Amino acid sequence: MYRKIIIILFVVQLYNTFGQINPVFKIISEKDSTKVDFAHIFLNNKLYTYSNENGEFTVKSNQRFDTLKITHLSFETKFISYDELQKDKKITLKEKVNILDEVSITVNRKKRKTQTVSPEK
């Protein structure tokens, strides 16, 4: 009886230990809470991983770093400290505002001289 309880407790402890090795973080848009897929994740300015199609990525629990940086073409770059990352598993990114200056397109067409060619007789 005691052996079964000890085995069950051991299995539960293993599950808890291995379940926390790679916590999953999710990146979402601040505007509408949609997932941000394929964002670049840097640890101490070195590329570490990318977020998947669900906006999720993992960092090993034994991985130590000072700063985590997230970059994406459509969103502003975000810097997060190690302690800050441990507080919340959801990371929100602010959308970039891309404004184009005025664009002018002009076409200069040169008049072609037309030449009439008659068939030879």
Backbone as a ProteinNet text record, in pm:
[ID]
protein_1_A
[PRIMARY]
MYRKIIIILFVVQLYNTFGQINPVFKIISEKDSTKVDFAHIFLNNKLYTYSNENGEFTVKSNQRFDTLKITHLSFETKFISYDELQKDKKITLKEKVNILDEVSITVNRKKRKTQTVSPEK
[TERTIARY]
83.2	0	87.3	186.6	273.2	358.8	395.7	478.1	401.6	272.5	191.2	182.7	164.8	155.6	288.1	396.5	529.1	555	517.9	536.2	451.5	328.1	240.1	297	342.8	402.5	528.8	606.8	728.7	693.8	593.4	551.3	496	417.6	363.3	476.3	574.4	689	768.1	789.9	859.1	782.2	651.2	566.8	578.6	572.2	583.9	722.1	824.1	960.1	983.4	945.8	968.7	870.7	754.5	656.7	702	793.2	839.2	972.9	1030.4	1159.3	1148.1	1046.9	1030.4	895	884.8	757	726.6	599.3	556.4	508.9	561.1	521.5	445.3	350.8	269.3	279.4	302	311.8	182	120.1	-5.3	2.8	-85	-94.3	-166.1	-113.3	-175.9	-310.2	-320.9	-440.9	-561.8	-546.1	-662.4	-639.6	-531.1	-499	-482	-448.2	-420.9	-278.6	-255	-122.5	-21.8	102.5	210.8	303.5	290.7	370.3	501.8	599.1	731.5	804.1	790.2	868.5	1006.7	1108.3	1245.1	1266.2	1317.7	1343.2	1494	1546.1	1689	1710.9	1812.8	1856.7	1995.1	2010.6	2138.5	2193.9	2106.9	2140.2	2185.6	2155.1	2184	2052.2	2032.2	1908.4	1893.9	1781.2	1756.5	1652.9	1541.3	1434.6	1337.9	1231.1	1121.2	991.4	892.9	761.1	697.5	619.2	557.2	431.6	356.6	237.2	127.5	138.5	43.3	96.3	211.2	270.2	339.9	370.5	429.1	577.7	650.1	789.9	823.9	933.1	975.8	1117.3	1144.3	1278.9	1303.1	1411.1	1441	1452.7	1399.4	1398.3	1539.1	1635	1772.3	1850.2	1785.8	1849.1	1847.1	1963.1	1973.2	2008.4	1949	1976	1939.7	1997.1	1965	1844	1847.4	1742.6	1693.7	1563.6	1501.6	1448.7	1479.9	1435	1347.3	1233.2	1141.8	1130.2	1156.5	1143.7	1048.5	979	887.2	868.9	851.7	838.5	717.4	608.5	484.6	468.3	563.1	548.5	675.5	659.6	775.2	856.9	987.2	1075.7	1046.3	1047.6	1020.3	1135.5	1176.8	1281.4	1217.2	1251.5	1194.3	1307.1	1308.1	1409	1368.2	1463.2	1438	1328.2	1337.4	1238.6	1099.4	1093.8	966.3	899.8	979.9	928.1	867.4	922.6	872.8	736.2	700.1	573.5	452.4	469	354.8	395.7	313.2	343.8	292.9	215.3	166.7	245.8	291.3	368.9	291.9	267.3	195.1	292.6	269.6	351.6	264.5	322.6	253.8	281.2	174.4	190.3	270.3	351.9	428.7	337.1	358.4	285.1	380.5	350.9	433	363.4	420.8	363.2	457	402.2	479.9	464.6	574.2	564.9	496.9	463	396.8	483	419.5	489.7	432.5	521	478	536.3	452.5	497.7	467.1	567.7	547.6	598.8	533.1	571.7	598.8	714.3	748.7	746	654.6	645.4	696.4	785.5	835.5	748.2	720.1	641.9	731.3	678.8	754	716.6	813.8	784.4	725.6	618.3	557.3	604.2	621.8	670.6	575.6	536.7	445	527.1	506.5	579.2	477.2	504.6	415.8	474.3	387.3	439.6	497.9	599.2	664.5	578.4	587	508.8	589.9
-119	0	125	128.6	246	259.8	146.3	150.5	216.7	186.1	246.3	397.9	441.4	585.1	653.3	590.9	647.7	654.9	550.1	549.1	658.4	671.7	775.3	914.2	937.3	1067	1092.8	991.1	1003.6	1041.2	974.8	1003.3	1145.6	1186.9	1323.4	1425.4	1398.7	1489.4	1497.2	1383.4	1383.8	1464.2	1445.8	1518.9	1669.2	1710.9	1853.5	1907.3	1828.6	1872.1	1888.1	1786.9	1792.8	1886	1907	1998.6	2142.7	2174.7	2311.7	2337.9	2240.3	2260.3	2363.6	2354	2445.2	2516.2	2622.5	2693.7	2755.8	2758.4	2811.7	2955.9	3045.1	3185.3	3214.2	3305.9	3338.8	3487.6	3518.6	3657.4	3693.6	3804.3	3849.2	3998.3	4041	4181.9	4258.8	4374.4	4459	4512.1	4531.8	4591.1	4499.7	4375.4	4287.5	4146	4126.4	3998.5	3882.4	3911.1	3803.4	3754	3630.8	3571	3639.1	3645.9	3702.3	3586.4	3538.6	3423.5	3467	3381.2	3396.6	3525.1	3560.7	3670.5	3615.3	3697.2	3656.4	3678.2	3576.6	3582.9	3580.4	3684.5	3695.8	3689	3616	3616.2	3676.3	3782.5	3854.9	3886.4	3935.7	3979.1	3867.3	3743.2	3630.3	3562.5	3534.8	3470.9	3336.7	3318.9	3197.4	3107.6	3166.6	3088.2	3182	3125	3198.9	3156.7	3245.2	3201.8	3118.7	3019.3	2931.7	2996.2	2921.6	2976.3	3014.8	2968.9	3007.6	3120.7	3176	3284.4	3235.4	3106.3	3048.8	3018.2	3027.6	2986.5	2939.8	2866.1	2816.9	2863.6	2879.2	2907.8	2808.6	2733.8	2636.3	2706.4	2643.7	2705.9	2726.3	2646.5	2664.1	2763.7	2817.2	2916.1	3052.3	3103.4	3234.4	3340.9	3457.8	3570	3699.7	3808.2	3939.5	3999	3992.7	4056.3	3965	3956.7	3887	3995.9	3983.5	4082.5	4011.8	4074.5	4020.1	4121	4073.5	4160.3	4098	4184.3	4141.1	4259.4	4232.7	4340.8	4430.9	4374.1	4450.1	4509.9	4480.4	4525.1	4592.1	4675.9	4741.6	4639.4	4660.7	4571.6	4584.5	4471.8	4472	4405.7	4466.1	4412.9	4372.5	4252	4200.4	4143.6	4176.8	4121.4	3979.4	3904.5	3767.2	3764.7	3853	3855.2	3891.2	3984.8	4027.1	3913.3	3835.1	3724	3615.5	3595.9	3492.2	3527.6	3655.6	3699.1	3666.6	3675.4	3657	3576.7	3483.3	3397.7	3457.8	3566.8	3634.5	3763.6	3783	3902	3976.3	4103.6	4182.5	4272.7	4283.1	4370.8	4480.3	4598.9	4713.8	4719.3	4739	4743.3	4865.4	4845.7	4954.1	5035.1	5164.1	5249.5	5282.3	5229.4	5254.4	5357.4	5475.5	5582.7	5613.3	5609.4	5644.7	5793.2	5858.5	5994.8	5992.3	6109.6	6119.6	6057.8	5983.3	5918.5	5972.6	6019.4	6069.8	5981.2	5946.5	5865.8	5944.9	5969	6039.7	5954	5968.8	5893.4	5993.2	5988.6	6072.9	5985.4	6016.8	5939.5	6024.9	5968.9	6037.6	5998.2	6097.5	6067.6	5997	5893.7	5818.1	5867.7	5866.3	5897.9	5772.5	5790.3	5675.7	5670.5	5556.2	5533.8	5435.6	5469.3	5381.3	5298.7	5174.1	5083.3	5019.7	5033.7	4975.4	4842.5	4749.4	4622	4642.2	4570.2	4578.8	4511.8	4567	4510.3	4422
0	0	0	89.9	98.3	-26.8	-83.3	-204.8	-318.8	-331	-436.9	-418.2	-296.8	-268.3	-299.2	-260	-286.1	-436.8	-508.9	-654.6	-719.3	-675.9	-730.8	-702.3	-581.3	-547	-629.6	-650.3	-730.3	-875.2	-932	-1069.6	-1079.8	-982.1	-982.4	-973.1	-889.8	-876.1	-1005.8	-1071	-1200.3	-1303.8	-1306.4	-1401	-1376.6	-1252	-1219.4	-1253.8	-1227.8	-1255.8	-1405.4	-1483.7	-1627.6	-1697.7	-1640.3	-1697.7	-1689.8	-1599.1	-1581.4	-1647.6	-1713.8	-1778	-1888.8	-1970.2	-2082.2	-2075.1	-1995.5	-1991.1	-2127	-2162.7	-2291.6	-2272.6	-2356.2	-2355.3	-2483	-2476.3	-2593.8	-2622.9	-2750.7	-2794.7	-2866	-2820.4	-2881	-2913	-3001.3	-3038.3	-2928.3	-2894.3	-2792.8	-2842.2	-2972.8	-3032.6	-3026.4	-3072	-3081.6	-3027.2	-2954.7	-2890	-2987.6	-3112.5	-3207	-3187.3	-3225.4	-3209	-3301.5	-3256.3	-3336.7	-3372.1	-3494.3	-3535.4	-3599.3	-3585.6	-3645.4	-3603.4	-3477.1	-3420	-3383.1	-3391	-3356.1	-3206.9	-3139	-2995.4	-2974.8	-2910.1	-2881.7	-2731.4	-2689	-2549.3	-2547.3	-2469.6	-2461.8	-2601.4	-2687.6	-2824.1	-2917.1	-2885.4	-2974.8	-3009	-3139.2	-3181.2	-3110.3	-3044.5	-2966.9	-3035.7	-3078.6	-3140.7	-3211.3	-3265.1	-3327.4	-3261	-3262.5	-3216.1	-3326.3	-3288.8	-3387.7	-3446	-3526.4	-3591.7	-3492.5	-3368	-3263.7	-3176	-3213.3	-3135.1	-3009.4	-3000.4	-2879.4	-2898.3	-2788	-2785.6	-2644.9	-2631.4	-2500.8	-2471.1	-2343.9	-2294.7	-2182.2	-2192	-2087.2	-1953.4	-1850.1	-1717.7	-1662.6	-1707.6	-1659.4	-1746.5	-1850.5	-1938.6	-1869.4	-1837.8	-1770.8	-1873	-1857.5	-1946.8	-1875.5	-1923.7	-1867.7	-1938.1	-2071.5	-2150.2	-2261.4	-2275.1	-2386.8	-2479.9	-2608.3	-2706.8	-2808.2	-2840.2	-2940	-3053	-3176.2	-3292.7	-3394.6	-3467.1	-3572.9	-3666.8	-3794.8	-3892.7	-3867.4	-3818.7	-3800.8	-3661.1	-3570.5	-3432.2	-3383.4	-3282	-3222.3	-3143.2	-3138.5	-3063.9	-2915.1	-2846.3	-2701.9	-2629.1	-2518.9	-2432.1	-2299.8	-2252.6	-2128.3	-2043.1	-1915.6	-1825.4	-1784.9	-1733.7	-1690.2	-1583.6	-1484.3	-1375.1	-1426.3	-1519	-1575.4	-1653.6	-1723.8	-1803	-1714.5	-1596.4	-1505.7	-1447.3	-1448.3	-1388.8	-1475.3	-1606.8	-1695.7	-1818.2	-1857.8	-1973.6	-2104.8	-2096.8	-2217	-2236.1	-2357.8	-2391.8	-2500	-2477.1	-2576.4	-2651.3	-2781.3	-2865.3	-2924.4	-2934.3	-2990.1	-3140.1	-3218.2	-3363.4	-3406.7	-3511.4	-3570.4	-3660.1	-3658	-3749.9	-3862.9	-3979.5	-4097.2	-4184.4	-4191.5	-4271.6	-4386.4	-4505.7	-4623.4	-4650.4	-4685.2	-4731.6	-4867	-4913.9	-5043.3	-5151.7	-5238.7	-5348.6	-5479.1	-5565.4	-5696.3	-5804.5	-5899.1	-6011.7	-6138.4	-6216.3	-6342.7	-6456.4	-6567.2	-6685.8	-6796.9	-6852.7	-6966.9	-7091.2	-7176.6	-7300.7	-7414.9	-7487.8	-7605	-7723.6	-7804	-7923.8	-8023.4	-8078.7	-8178	-8317.6	-8399	-8538.2	-8600.4	-8666.2	-8733	-8877.1	-8922.8	-9057.2	-9124.7	-9238.9	-9311.6	-9408.3	-9403.9	-9490.6	-9585.8	-9712.8	-9812.1	-9858.6	-9886.7	-9938.1	-10077.8	-10104.5	-10235.3	-10339.3	-10457.7	-10567.3	-10653.6
[MASK]
+++++++++++++++++++++++++++++++++++++++++++++++++++++++++++++++++++++++++++++++++++++++++++++++++++++++++++++++++++++++++

